[in-house]
């Protein structure tokens, strides 16, 4: 047996080749599903033959009012070179025009929920320049989860959950929602109820009870969050006409020629280890200034995800079909969990899109998103150890993440416990007039958004004995988020083995592409 295994692993904005112990289980994503051959034909077929609903041409007249809502630019990761949402919306606008509906009776709303609002330039990444030029800023807006004048209350569910959404849904004869399904936590009733929901409504399903490692939010069938969303969805369904359009992406992350460089080595399949030219190039890339790397990541790096399915019609029926296909692409069977689980952590969080990864987002990316990529049972055993590879820099975008920074500076030290933190601070941060103003008018995340990520990652950390941050450049920053700093990758592995004990099993989930695991035992 070889004395080590070599594989690519992300380290912030860098890609490295590291050595893994020979007993490490390397868990790889499924190959990309075959994409749809003709996008235009697939979109037309979905709209001509919707599931559980009549085609738009039979539902609408020239006097109809229409709202088209769409996922914000947080997803997919990285953003797409040719985003499908814009292609679908172009076809919708063409059909609405053919029906005779003037654009003055059509509005487009970015369903950003508690995320920050987006500039028109940023929205054009999703919508495309043609849609932005046709509809203009007077017909395109971002949702506001705090503006009572633009919200409508539908009542409460039997469990007492308030349901409040954007008033445009009430003012329209139909609301058409266009999304990209990049992971199984999104889509379905989450689209409307989170994307177009109010803070008062969202707070019911974004709590420690719903966000933990016992039942993953990547498993809609068992997740408490999705259970509440389905319950809320009944009220929306009873009152309004929602026409859902869901696109499923394959996991073909990198465009050519980047795909040849960035795809996993995976020598099991006969691939050869990278030569000296590749190794030298990666080494040189690590020397670049951080600000340059961040600019390249935000402005130049785009994915090559391809459409492998599109469905339209009734929200629940469409989403069930979406999940069937998504699980085939995203979910990988693994025989048993590991005592030590390794993640390469790129500086790519949904909440750092067109922005900066801060320490709270690093913690939530590691102990929320990545650790939560499972159905049924986590890939790391309870009481196990996570090794996360990222420099862990204390860097905040003060415009986008101002409330994050305030929490970091003023409240984190006294509110480390995720449940206590949420109980003590969520309403205080939600009602803070400065945070509300910045959310409404200056592209800031909602005041509670940093608390949600702190709470989510804190619940994940209860599952493990510890998290070792490999290659930590700022040890005090790592300690502040509850991670144990290690100067380099090999030191981190040694520390994890000492924490996990003799005979500890080890796994490396090779990401990207993003994928979930189904642990069999």
PyMOL commands that set and color helices and strands:
alter all, ss='L'
color gray80, all
select helices_A, chain A and resi 39-48+56-59+84-99+103-105+120-127+129-135+148-150+167-169+189-195+199-202+224-239+258-262+267-269+276-285+290-299+315-330+350-352+359-370+402-414+418-431+433-441+449-461+475-480+489-500
alter helices_A, ss='H'
color red, helices_A
select strands_A, chain A and resi 5-12+14-20+25-27+66-71+106-111+140-142+151-156+162-166+174-181+242-249+307-313+331-334+338-346+374-375+380-389+466-470+484-486+506-509+516-519
alter strands_A, ss='S'
color yellow, strands_A
deselect
rebuild
show_as cartoon
